[in-house]
Amino acid sequence: MTRKSIHNIYNGYFNALFETPAIRDTTERMHFSQPSDHGYVDRVITSSGIEIVDSDYRFTEDRLIRVQSEAAMIELSFCLQGSGEVQVTGNSHELVPDSCSLQLMRDFQAEFHYRSAEPIRLLSIGVPVTLFDSWMVEQGSLHTCSLSGLLDTQSFRMFRMPILPETSRILVQLRDCPYHTSMRRLYAEGKALELLSAYLGAFLFEQNHIKRSLHLSRTDRESIRRAREIILEQMANPPSLIELSKLAGINEYKLKVGFKEEYGTTVFAYLRNKRLEKAWEIMRSGESSVSQTATMVGYNNFSHFAEAFRKQYGINPSEIIKKR
């Protein structure tokens, strides 16, 4: 399969999403033509054929998007926010916030069901089959981990896990690229390769893979997701773990263990990461100073905030203000 194959797949999706022919530049931002819908899609096509798509949108009405293709591709997809249902050739799955999925497909039909007023934030990395298979040859795993080997007789296969905490910094850097010229393609490809290396290792070779150790019912998982929503809503003044478990309707032990299984980290490590992500967004938007931002995301001690931010992103928060 050529590089053109995955670009045609994305073009089909963009055509359905925007209800108009998609822009085909190698790096471009696309907006919705309907004033009632809000958001954008940033698209970068690298010199090696990797396609990087950063999506952030919401619809005023429920949307159904259909895509069909005989081509094949590998996609590493990060759901950063939102919910919805995706059906691919008889396989159905929900979008799960703060999760990463590796999807392999060929000769497929897909339907995306997006709910009205629900913010959707996705970051996807599409990889040409020839490039993926060349990586597997270098690993000595072509027969078992090539696209044909992983799919066998299937048209679609998906692996999913929580977003690894150690990759959150790379995701922010990729979505907030400092370049707006041809250097953007080089920068974006470097970050995409870092993410692919981490998650292909986790999914296919069980490197740093999170093992399931607790049986969680569907009700338990819904309660854990509710706990996540609560700490995001009350980020500046979050409840204690005991209070959170009561509010979410799940016992404290299941919350602690189950939350780590669902999101790859503890409740309060997750809260810290989300506070810092929110702080980055606020400062980049030009809404507040560093000290004001620290207070808004729940830090009463400015030095603690600056230290945590520097540890997470490798720069001082004041540098974000200067870049702005």
C-alpha positions as CSV (number, residue, x, y, z in Angstrom):
1,M,0.0,0.0,0.0
2,T,1.3,3.4,-0.9
3,R,1.4,6.6,1.1
4,K,-1.4,7.9,-1.0
5,S,-3.7,5.2,0.4
6,I,-3.8,6.7,3.9
7,H,-4.2,10.2,2.6
8,N,-7.2,9.1,0.6
9,I,-8.7,7.5,3.7
10,Y,-8.3,10.8,5.6
11,N,-9.6,12.8,2.7
12,G,-12.8,10.6,2.7
13,Y,-13.2,11.3,6.4
14,F,-12.6,15.1,6.1
15,N,-15.0,15.3,3.1
16,A,-17.8,13.7,5.3
17,L,-16.8,15.8,8.3
18,F,-16.8,19.2,6.6
19,E,-19.4,18.3,4.0
20,T,-17.1,19.7,1.4
21,P,-13.9,18.5,-0.4
22,A,-11.0,18.4,2.0
23,I,-7.9,20.6,1.7
24,R,-5.0,18.6,0.4
25,D,-2.0,20.7,1.4
26,T,0.8,19.0,3.4
27,T,0.1,21.2,6.4
28,E,-3.2,23.0,6.7
29,R,-5.9,23.9,9.2
30,M,-9.5,23.2,8.1
31,H,-12.6,24.9,9.6
32,F,-16.3,24.1,9.4
33,S,-18.3,25.8,6.7
34,Q,-21.5,25.6,8.8
35,P,-21.6,28.5,11.4
36,S,-23.5,26.3,13.8
37,D,-20.5,23.9,14.2
38,H,-17.3,24.9,15.9
39,G,-13.7,23.8,15.8
40,Y,-10.9,22.9,13.5
41,V,-8.7,20.1,12.2
42,D,-5.0,20.6,11.8
43,R,-3.4,18.2,9.3
44,V,0.3,17.6,8.7
45,I,1.7,15.2,6.2
46,T,5.4,14.4,6.7
47,S,8.0,13.6,4.2
48,S,7.9,9.9,5.2
49,G,4.1,9.7,4.6
50,I,3.0,9.8,8.2
51,E,-0.2,11.9,8.6
52,I,-0.8,13.8,11.8
53,V,-4.3,15.0,12.5
54,D,-5.2,17.3,15.5
55,S,-9.0,17.6,15.9
56,D,-10.9,19.9,18.2
57,Y,-14.6,20.4,17.5
58,R,-18.2,20.2,18.7
59,F,-21.5,20.0,16.9
60,T,-24.9,21.5,17.7
61,E,-26.7,18.4,16.5
62,D,-25.8,14.7,16.6
63,R,-23.6,13.8,13.6
64,L,-23.2,10.6,11.8
65,I,-20.1,10.3,9.5
66,R,-19.6,7.4,7.2
67,V,-16.3,6.4,5.6
68,Q,-15.5,3.4,3.3
69,S,-12.2,2.4,1.8
70,E,-10.5,-0.6,0.2
71,A,-7.1,0.8,1.3
72,A,-5.2,-0.1,4.5
73,M,-3.6,1.9,7.2
74,I,-2.3,1.8,10.8
75,E,-3.5,4.6,13.1
76,L,-2.4,5.5,16.6
77,S,-5.2,7.6,18.1
78,F,-5.4,9.6,21.3
79,C,-8.8,10.6,22.7
80,L,-8.1,13.6,24.9
81,Q,-11.7,14.6,25.4
82,G,-15.2,13.7,24.4
83,S,-17.5,10.7,23.9
84,G,-19.2,9.0,21.0
85,E,-19.4,5.6,19.3
86,V,-17.4,4.2,16.4
87,Q,-18.3,1.2,14.3
88,V,-15.8,-0.3,12.0
89,T,-16.8,-3.4,9.9
90,G,-19.1,-4.9,12.6
91,N,-16.8,-3.8,15.5
92,S,-18.2,-1.2,17.9
93,H,-16.4,0.8,20.5
94,E,-16.9,4.0,22.6
95,L,-14.5,6.9,22.6
96,V,-12.8,6.9,26.0
97,P,-11.2,10.1,27.2
98,D,-7.5,9.9,28.1
99,S,-7.1,6.7,26.2
100,C,-4.8,5.7,23.3
101,S,-5.8,3.1,20.7
102,L,-3.8,1.4,18.0
103,Q,-6.1,0.6,15.0
104,L,-5.3,-1.6,12.1
105,M,-7.7,-1.7,9.1
106,R,-8.1,-2.6,5.5
107,D,-11.1,-2.8,3.1
108,F,-13.4,-1.4,5.8
109,Q,-16.5,0.6,6.5
110,A,-16.7,3.0,9.4
111,E,-19.4,5.0,11.1
112,F,-18.6,7.8,13.6
113,H,-21.5,8.8,15.9
114,Y,-20.7,12.2,17.6
115,R,-23.1,13.6,20.2
116,S,-24.4,17.2,20.1
117,A,-22.6,19.8,22.3
118,E,-19.9,17.3,23.3
119,P,-16.4,18.7,22.8
120,I,-14.2,16.3,20.8
121,R,-10.4,16.5,21.1
122,L,-8.5,13.8,19.2
123,L,-4.9,13.5,18.0
124,S,-4.3,10.8,15.4
125,I,-1.2,9.5,13.7
126,G,-1.7,7.6,10.5
127,V,1.1,5.3,9.3
128,P,1.5,3.9,5.8
129,V,1.5,0.1,5.7
130,T,4.9,-0.2,4.0
131,L,6.5,2.1,6.6
132,F,5.0,0.1,9.5
133,D,6.0,-3.2,8.0
134,S,9.6,-2.0,7.5
135,W,9.7,-1.1,11.3
136,M,8.6,-4.7,12.1
137,V,11.3,-6.2,9.9
138,E,13.9,-4.2,11.9
139,Q,12.3,-5.7,15.1
140,G,12.6,-9.2,13.6
141,S,8.8,-9.5,13.9
142,L,7.5,-9.1,10.4
143,H,5.4,-12.4,10.3
144,T,3.7,-11.8,13.6
145,C,3.5,-8.0,13.8
146,S,3.1,-6.9,10.1
147,L,-0.3,-5.6,9.2
148,S,-1.3,-8.9,7.5
149,G,0.0,-10.9,10.4
150,L,-1.9,-8.9,13.0
151,L,-5.1,-8.7,11.1
152,D,-5.0,-12.3,9.7
153,T,-8.4,-12.7,8.1
154,Q,-10.0,-9.7,9.8
155,S,-10.6,-6.2,8.4
156,F,-10.2,-4.3,11.6
157,R,-8.3,-4.8,14.9
158,M,-7.9,-2.5,17.8
159,F,-5.7,-2.3,20.9
160,R,-6.4,0.2,23.6
161,M,-4.9,1.4,26.9
162,P,-4.7,4.5,29.1
163,I,-2.5,7.3,27.9
164,L,1.0,6.7,29.4
165,P,1.7,9.6,31.9
166,E,5.3,9.9,30.5
167,T,3.9,10.8,27.1
168,S,1.6,13.6,28.1
169,R,4.4,16.2,27.6
170,I,5.0,14.9,24.0
171,L,1.3,15.2,23.2
172,V,1.2,18.8,24.4
173,Q,4.3,19.7,22.4
174,L,2.9,18.1,19.3
175,R,-0.5,20.0,19.6
176,D,1.3,23.2,20.4
177,C,4.0,23.2,17.8
178,P,6.3,26.3,17.9
179,Y,6.9,26.3,14.1
180,H,4.6,27.6,11.3
181,T,6.9,27.0,8.4
182,S,8.4,23.9,6.7
183,M,10.1,23.1,10.0
184,R,6.7,22.2,11.4
185,R,6.7,19.0,9.4
186,L,10.1,18.0,10.7
187,Y,9.2,18.9,14.3
188,A,5.8,17.1,14.1
189,E,7.3,14.0,12.6
190,G,9.9,13.8,15.4
191,K,7.2,14.0,18.1
192,A,5.0,11.5,16.3
193,L,7.9,9.0,16.1
194,E,8.4,9.3,19.8
195,L,4.8,8.5,20.4
196,L,4.8,5.6,18.0
197,S,7.9,4.1,19.6
198,A,6.4,4.2,23.0
199,Y,3.0,2.8,22.1
200,L,4.0,0.2,19.5
201,G,6.3,-1.1,22.2
202,A,3.5,-1.2,24.7
203,F,0.9,-2.7,22.5
204,L,2.9,-5.1,20.4
205,F,5.9,-6.0,22.6
206,E,4.4,-5.4,26.1
207,Q,6.9,-2.8,27.1
208,N,5.6,-0.8,30.1
209,H,2.2,-2.4,29.4
210,I,-0.5,-1.9,32.1
211,K,-1.8,-5.2,33.3
212,R,-5.4,-5.6,34.4
213,S,-5.6,-6.8,37.9
214,L,-9.1,-6.0,39.0
215,H,-12.4,-7.1,37.5
216,L,-14.5,-4.0,37.0
217,S,-18.1,-4.2,36.0
218,R,-19.6,-1.7,33.5
219,T,-21.2,0.1,36.5
220,D,-17.7,0.3,38.2
221,R,-16.2,1.8,35.0
222,E,-19.0,4.4,34.7
223,S,-18.4,5.4,38.3
224,I,-14.7,5.7,37.7
225,R,-15.4,7.9,34.7
226,R,-17.7,10.0,36.8
227,A,-14.9,10.4,39.4
228,R,-12.7,11.7,36.6
229,E,-15.4,14.2,35.6
230,I,-15.7,15.4,39.2
231,I,-12.0,16.1,39.7
232,L,-11.9,18.0,36.4
233,E,-15.0,20.0,37.3
234,Q,-13.6,20.8,40.8
235,M,-9.9,21.1,39.7
236,A,-9.2,24.2,41.8
237,N,-10.7,22.6,45.0
238,P,-11.0,18.9,44.6
239,P,-12.6,16.5,47.1
240,S,-10.6,14.0,49.1
241,L,-10.3,10.4,47.9
242,I,-13.0,9.3,50.4
243,E,-15.3,12.1,49.4
244,L,-14.7,11.4,45.7
245,S,-15.5,7.7,46.1
246,K,-18.9,8.7,47.7
247,L,-19.7,11.2,45.1
248,A,-18.9,8.7,42.3
249,G,-20.7,5.8,44.0
250,I,-17.8,3.4,44.2
251,N,-15.8,2.1,47.2
252,E,-12.4,3.7,47.8
253,Y,-10.4,0.6,47.0
254,K,-12.0,0.0,43.6
255,L,-11.6,3.7,42.8
256,K,-7.9,3.7,43.6
257,V,-7.1,0.5,41.7
258,G,-9.7,0.9,39.0
259,F,-8.7,4.5,38.2
260,K,-5.1,3.5,37.6
261,E,-6.3,0.7,35.3
262,E,-8.5,3.0,33.3
263,Y,-6.2,6.0,33.2
264,G,-2.7,4.7,33.8
265,T,-2.0,6.7,36.9
266,T,-3.3,7.5,40.4
267,V,-6.2,9.9,41.0
268,F,-4.1,12.7,42.2
269,A,-1.3,12.2,39.7
270,Y,-3.9,12.5,37.1
271,L,-5.3,15.6,38.7
272,R,-1.8,17.2,38.8
273,N,-1.3,16.4,35.1
274,K,-4.6,17.9,34.1
275,R,-4.0,21.0,36.2
276,L,-0.7,21.6,34.4
277,E,-2.3,20.9,31.0
278,K,-5.0,23.5,31.8
279,A,-2.4,25.9,33.0
280,W,-0.5,25.6,29.7
281,E,-3.7,26.3,27.7
282,I,-4.6,29.3,29.9
283,M,-1.2,30.9,29.6
284,R,-1.0,30.3,25.8
285,S,-4.4,31.9,25.3
286,G,-3.3,35.1,26.9
287,E,-6.0,35.2,29.5
288,S,-3.9,35.3,32.7
289,S,-0.5,35.9,34.3
290,V,1.5,33.0,35.7
291,S,0.4,33.7,39.3
292,Q,-3.2,34.0,38.3
293,T,-3.0,30.8,36.3
294,A,-1.5,28.9,39.3
295,T,-4.5,30.0,41.5
296,M,-7.0,29.1,38.8
297,V,-5.9,25.5,38.5
298,G,-5.6,25.0,42.3
299,Y,-2.1,25.9,43.3
300,N,-1.9,28.1,46.4
301,N,1.9,28.1,46.4
302,F,3.4,29.7,43.3
303,S,6.8,28.1,43.7
304,H,5.2,24.6,43.9
305,F,3.3,25.3,40.7
306,A,6.5,26.6,38.9
307,E,8.4,23.5,40.0
308,A,5.7,21.1,38.9
309,F,5.3,22.8,35.6
310,R,9.1,22.8,35.0
311,K,9.3,19.1,35.8
312,Q,6.4,18.3,33.5
313,Y,7.3,20.4,30.5
314,G,11.0,21.2,30.9
315,I,10.5,24.9,30.8
316,N,9.5,27.6,33.3
317,P,5.8,28.8,33.1
318,S,7.1,32.4,32.5
319,E,8.5,31.2,29.1
320,I,5.0,30.4,27.9
321,I,4.0,34.0,28.6
322,K,7.0,35.3,26.7
323,K,6.3,33.1,23.7
324,R,2.7,34.3,23.7
